[in-house]
């Protein structure tokens, strides 16, 4: 059964094509049923917010994988011509972000009662450099020092910029955070009413069922 949310109801649809059956239950009906069933509303709302958070890890990973352009995060600027040449000369095919774009390095956990989504602490410096567009140690001199520039030429690289190019690719602040804040109540509201509507229709939801009756 598929559940969709309108401004005032939950619409449940089962079956396909001409044989599909659609049932609409208003929020008021759901609330009245929940009250009649002695629902523990504070607990149900906490669970609903927990479910709203559950999908954020995947959303965050997709932002990195797709180089921005979704979830409120602007599209990342592509590699500089020099970087593309350097990557090709080294046979590098890793996606933009390197270890930050590895699924295993996108995490979600609770800390001090708050939900944390992003990268683990051991990648904090790497994440900061990526978002701020900073290079590694002494990166500037690789482009300003004549000796280093000559080395690049010897390696066959031609698009050598006069200085290190800082391309910001901000993800967490302010974009992804703003996206989550603007949608969290909406997501939780959907989880709350969909979960109760499912129970009203005799469906199973072990999470919500614990706080009914």
C-alpha positions as CSV (number, residue, x, y, z in Angstrom):
1,X,0.0,0.0,0.0
2,X,1.3,3.5,-0.9
3,X,0.8,6.4,1.3
4,X,0.7,10.1,0.2
5,X,0.1,13.2,2.2
6,X,-2.1,16.2,1.3
7,X,-2.5,19.4,3.3
8,X,-5.2,17.8,5.4
9,X,-5.2,14.1,4.9
10,X,-3.4,10.8,4.3
11,X,-4.3,9.1,1.0
12,X,-3.7,5.3,0.9
13,X,-3.7,3.5,-2.4
14,X,-3.5,-0.2,-3.1
15,X,-3.6,-2.1,-6.3
16,X,-2.8,-0.9,-9.8
17,X,-4.6,0.5,-12.8
18,X,-8.4,0.2,-12.9
19,X,-8.3,-2.1,-9.9
20,X,-6.7,0.4,-7.6
21,X,-8.4,1.3,-4.4
22,X,-7.9,4.7,-2.8
23,X,-8.8,5.7,0.7
24,X,-8.5,9.2,2.1
25,X,-8.4,9.8,5.9
26,X,-8.3,13.3,7.2
27,X,-5.9,14.4,9.9
28,X,-8.9,15.2,12.2
29,X,-10.1,11.6,11.9
30,X,-6.6,10.3,12.6
31,X,-6.3,12.6,15.7
32,X,-9.7,11.6,17.0
33,X,-8.8,7.9,16.6
34,X,-5.5,8.3,18.3
35,X,-7.2,10.1,21.2
36,X,-9.7,7.3,21.5
37,X,-6.9,4.8,21.5
38,X,-5.1,6.6,24.3
39,X,-2.1,7.3,22.1
40,X,1.0,8.6,23.8
41,X,1.4,11.6,21.5
42,X,4.7,13.0,22.8
43,X,6.4,9.6,22.3
44,X,4.8,9.2,18.8
45,X,6.0,12.6,17.8
46,X,9.6,11.8,19.0
47,X,9.4,8.6,16.9
48,X,8.1,10.5,13.9
49,X,11.1,12.9,14.1
50,X,13.4,10.0,14.4
51,X,12.0,8.6,11.2
52,X,12.3,11.9,9.5
53,X,16.0,11.9,10.3
54,X,16.5,8.3,9.2
55,X,16.6,9.2,5.5
56,X,19.1,12.1,5.8
57,X,22.2,9.9,5.7
58,X,21.3,8.8,2.2
59,X,20.4,12.3,1.1
60,X,23.7,13.6,2.3
61,X,25.7,10.9,0.5
62,X,23.8,11.6,-2.7
63,X,24.8,15.3,-2.4
64,X,28.5,14.3,-2.4
65,X,28.1,11.6,-5.0
66,X,26.3,13.8,-7.4
67,X,28.6,16.8,-6.8
68,X,25.8,19.0,-5.3
69,X,22.8,20.2,-7.2
70,X,20.3,18.8,-4.8
71,X,19.0,19.1,-1.2
72,X,19.6,22.8,-1.4
73,X,23.3,22.4,-2.0
74,X,24.6,24.3,-5.1
75,X,26.3,22.3,-7.9
76,X,30.0,22.0,-7.2
77,X,32.4,23.7,-9.5
78,X,34.2,21.2,-11.7
79,X,37.9,20.4,-11.4
80,X,40.3,23.0,-12.8
81,X,41.9,22.1,-16.2
82,X,45.2,21.6,-14.3
83,X,43.6,19.2,-11.8
84,X,42.1,17.2,-14.7
85,X,45.4,17.0,-16.3
86,X,47.1,16.0,-13.1
87,X,44.5,13.3,-12.3
88,X,44.9,11.9,-15.8
89,X,48.7,11.8,-15.5
90,X,48.3,9.9,-12.3
91,X,45.6,7.6,-13.5
92,X,43.2,8.9,-10.8
93,X,39.6,8.1,-11.2
94,X,38.3,8.7,-7.7
95,X,35.2,10.9,-7.5
96,X,35.4,14.5,-6.4
97,X,35.9,14.6,-2.6
98,X,38.0,11.4,-2.6
99,X,37.5,9.6,0.8
100,X,34.6,12.0,1.6
101,X,32.6,10.5,-1.3
102,X,32.9,6.9,0.0
103,X,29.6,5.6,1.3
104,X,31.3,4.1,4.4
105,X,32.6,7.5,5.4
106,X,29.2,9.1,5.5
107,X,27.8,8.5,9.0
108,X,24.8,9.1,11.2
109,X,24.9,8.8,15.0
110,X,23.6,10.4,18.2
111,X,25.8,12.6,20.3
112,X,24.6,14.4,23.5
113,X,21.0,13.8,22.5
114,X,21.4,15.3,19.0
115,X,21.5,13.5,15.7
116,X,24.8,14.0,13.8
117,X,24.9,13.4,10.0
118,X,28.0,13.9,7.9
119,X,31.6,12.7,8.1
120,X,33.3,11.1,11.1
121,X,35.6,13.1,13.4
122,X,38.8,11.6,11.9
123,X,37.9,13.2,8.5
124,X,37.2,16.6,10.0
125,X,40.3,18.3,8.6
126,X,39.8,16.7,5.2
127,X,36.1,17.8,5.1
128,X,37.0,21.4,6.1
129,X,39.6,21.6,3.4
130,X,37.2,20.2,0.8
131,X,34.4,22.6,1.7
132,X,36.7,25.7,2.0
133,X,38.7,24.8,-1.1
134,X,42.0,24.7,0.7
135,X,44.9,22.6,-0.6
136,X,47.3,20.5,1.4
137,X,50.5,21.6,3.1
138,X,52.4,24.4,1.3
139,X,50.1,24.0,-1.7
140,X,50.6,27.6,-2.8
141,X,54.3,27.2,-3.5
142,X,53.7,24.4,-6.0
143,X,52.2,27.0,-8.3
144,X,54.3,30.1,-7.4
145,X,57.8,28.6,-7.1
146,X,59.6,28.5,-10.4
147,X,61.2,25.1,-9.6
148,X,57.9,23.4,-8.9
149,X,56.3,25.0,-12.0
150,X,59.2,23.6,-14.1
151,X,58.6,20.2,-12.6
152,X,54.9,20.4,-13.7
153,X,56.1,21.2,-17.2
154,X,58.5,18.3,-17.2
155,X,55.6,16.0,-16.4
156,X,53.8,17.3,-19.5
157,X,51.2,19.4,-17.7
158,X,50.3,22.6,-19.6
159,X,47.3,24.3,-17.8
160,X,49.3,25.4,-14.8
161,X,47.5,28.3,-12.9
162,X,49.6,31.1,-11.5
163,X,48.4,30.3,-8.0
164,X,46.4,27.6,-6.1
165,X,42.8,28.0,-7.1
166,X,40.4,27.9,-4.1
167,X,37.1,26.4,-5.2
168,X,34.6,26.3,-2.2
169,X,32.2,23.4,-2.2
170,X,30.2,24.1,0.9
171,X,28.0,21.3,1.9
172,X,27.0,21.2,5.5
173,X,26.9,24.9,6.3
174,X,24.9,26.7,5.3
175,X,23.1,24.7,2.6
176,X,22.4,21.2,3.8
177,X,21.6,22.4,7.3
178,X,19.2,25.0,5.9
179,X,17.5,22.3,3.8
180,X,17.0,20.0,6.7
181,X,15.7,22.7,9.0
182,X,13.2,23.9,6.4
183,X,11.8,20.4,5.8
184,X,12.2,18.5,9.1
185,X,8.7,19.5,10.5
186,X,7.1,18.5,7.2
187,X,8.9,15.1,7.2
188,X,8.0,14.4,10.8
189,X,4.4,15.4,10.2
190,X,4.2,12.9,7.3
191,X,5.7,10.1,9.3
192,X,3.3,10.8,12.2
193,X,0.1,10.8,10.3
194,X,1.1,8.0,7.9
195,X,2.1,5.8,10.8
196,X,-1.2,6.3,12.6
197,X,-3.3,5.9,9.4
198,X,-1.6,2.6,8.8
199,X,-2.6,1.4,12.2
200,X,-6.2,2.7,11.8
201,X,-6.5,0.5,8.7
202,X,-5.3,-2.6,10.6
203,X,-1.8,-2.4,9.3
204,X,1.4,-3.3,11.3
205,X,3.8,-0.8,12.6
206,X,5.7,-2.1,15.6
207,X,7.2,1.3,16.4
208,X,3.9,3.3,16.5
209,X,1.9,0.4,18.0
210,X,4.0,0.5,21.2
211,X,2.5,3.9,22.0
212,X,-1.2,3.1,21.2
213,X,-3.5,2.0,24.0
